[in-house]
Amino acid sequence: MSFTVVIGAGPGGLAAAWELSGLGQDAVVLEQDSIVGGIARTVNYRGYRFDIGGHRFFSKVSRVREMWDELLGEDFLERDRLSRIYYGGRFFHYPLRPMSALLSLGPIEAARVAASYAAARLAPIRDERTFEHWVVNRFGRRLYEIFFKTYTEKVWGMDCSEISAEWASQRIKNLDLKEAIKSALLGSRSKDGEVITTLIDRFHYPRFGPGMMWERCRDRLAERGVPTLTETKVVRIRHQGGRVVAVTVRENNAEREIAADHVIASMPLSALMRVLDPAPPAEVLEAARRLRYRDFLTVGLIVDREDIFPDTWIYVHAP
């Protein structure tokens, strides 16, 4: 029987190990941190649970939904979604509810938005290369400046003119101002009957946060004989003849080598290139070095109150 080394105990790595275990394959999961879940983890501090991100659970893929249900059962709760944007001292529903948004913006701003959208429909940007082009064509420049530009640039740390249109089409798939208005009146389906992901109003969420899913996956894998080794850093991936043959790890300041028939690596691509032995060509290493990652700081605020606000997320678009 073959043996697989899975690098990374985030959703990708643990889901891969879960599928392998279901097929009766031997594997081990390696994680350099002390907590599983990657950026979908839930951190426990003095009994308070903090999620690193939203990480709602929604998929059109039945096999994925089956895995989630199998792991969590009754602890996989369905919840109503309420997301709002804070801008100009007011709250706006997201996805945008056009009539509500226009009323909140006031008659002058609403007229500017309507004129801007009409201009975009009459004279769209033909060479649609950037995030800015993509959104302006579908919402008009004024709505782009109010509800898309500032938040996107704060999150990603780069100008919207540097982000590709392809990225926008994945993040805001099938949505434009016309679809947003239709969804407000008729529901969140596109013209072909498919649910528009951006517009879903209910989602699943583990009882104790997204990290609960991956902690449960780790525990169930252990029951199946697939261990997850935390605080275990991959320092070398030895390959020959186009195949990986072994992975060297560092645990408790000591190194050891794990023979492998297969490797599934979910570690950052730039880090993966640095640990390959023999090393990739210089131009590959340089390309990996130039990859940019967006770091972030999460501040957890403990408030001694049961309910603070009804929102599942609030996006702060104010400067």
Secondary structure, 3 states (H helix, E strand, C coil): CCEEEEECCCHHHHHHHHHHHHCCCEEEEECCCCCCCHHHCEEEECCEEEECCCCCECCCCHHHHHHHHHHHHHHEEEEECCEEEEECCEEEEECCCHHHHHHHHCHHHHHHHHHHHHHHHHCCCCCCCEHHHHHHHHHCHHHHHHHHHHHHHHHHCCCHHHCEHHHHHHHCCCCCHHHHHHHHHHCCECCCCCECHHHCCEEEEECCCCHHHHHHHHHHHHHCCCCEECCCEEEEEEEECCEEEEEEEEECCEEEEEECCEEEECCCHHHHHHHEECCCCHHHHHHHHHCCCCCCCCCCCCCCCCCCCCCCEEEECCC
